[in-house]
Amino acid sequence: MISVNGTTIGETEILAEMQYHPAPSREEAASAAAEALIVRELLLQRAAALGIAFAPGVAESEETAINALLDREVRLPEADTQTCRRWYDNNREKFRSQPLFEASHILYLAPRDDADARATAKARAQTALASLNEDPSRFPAIARAESKCSSAGEGGRLGQVALGETVPEIESFLFALEEGQVCPVPVETDFGFHVVQLHHRIEGKDIPFDEAEPLIARELRAHTWRRAVSQYISLLAGGADVQGFDIKKATSPLVQ
């Protein structure tokens, strides 16, 4: 049995809370659920002590009280421009737009586990490449006739593609190709073999600090808030009589 300053948290409550704490084992889920309920009880007891009214057992009312308590007792320094600038300079990769590619492909479909189909698909892709080496303008016609991708109807056109919107093997070649170039080798993926052409590459651009500063300030405030609330709850736990659970030795963050 667990109690917080004399208030009992029963097994039924822990079992009900476990659904919100998925974990590799039942024991870990139960521990996380118990910890969450202890933290909630600590906060509600502190709210009651400060005269913040709420309806016990009514989730919405309790959440409102907890939010009011944290707003009242947790103070955060605001991130000034100098702090935001330092974060910006140390994390420039976060403030750069992703490159975009305008490309086409012809897909010769073949499953990984079908060696004969893979060999046939590769041979057909090589034949298409040989034809395109003589006349690159035939790319749309070959795509319409032979590609097994839904883009075949558009002559193989994929439109603008951002990082993560196509497979890594194709992305690697899109970075390497010159604009207008057909990839000189078939590109092998889990789907089969692709003949790829890059039409245009739009390079990523740095986001100016003036545009990034509000985003940085919000991110820093959120990080500081989580840390400050966790420290506040640790302080409450340190002064509480918690039986049946060692809250001071909990390995998970007190506040997510």
Secondary structure, 3 states (H helix, E strand, C coil): CEEECCEEECHHHHHHHHHHCCCCCHHHHHHHHHHHHHHHHHHHHHHHHCCCCCCCCCHHHHHHHHHHHHHHHCCCCCCCHHHHHHHHHHCHHHHECCCEEEEEEEEEECCCCCHHHHHHHHHHHHHHHHHHHHCHHHHHHHHHHHCCCHHHHHCCEEEEEECCCCCHHHHHHHHHCCCCCECCCCEEECCEEEEEEEEEEECCCECCHHHHHHHHHHHHHHHHHHHHHHHHHHHHHHCCCEECCCHHHCCCCCCC
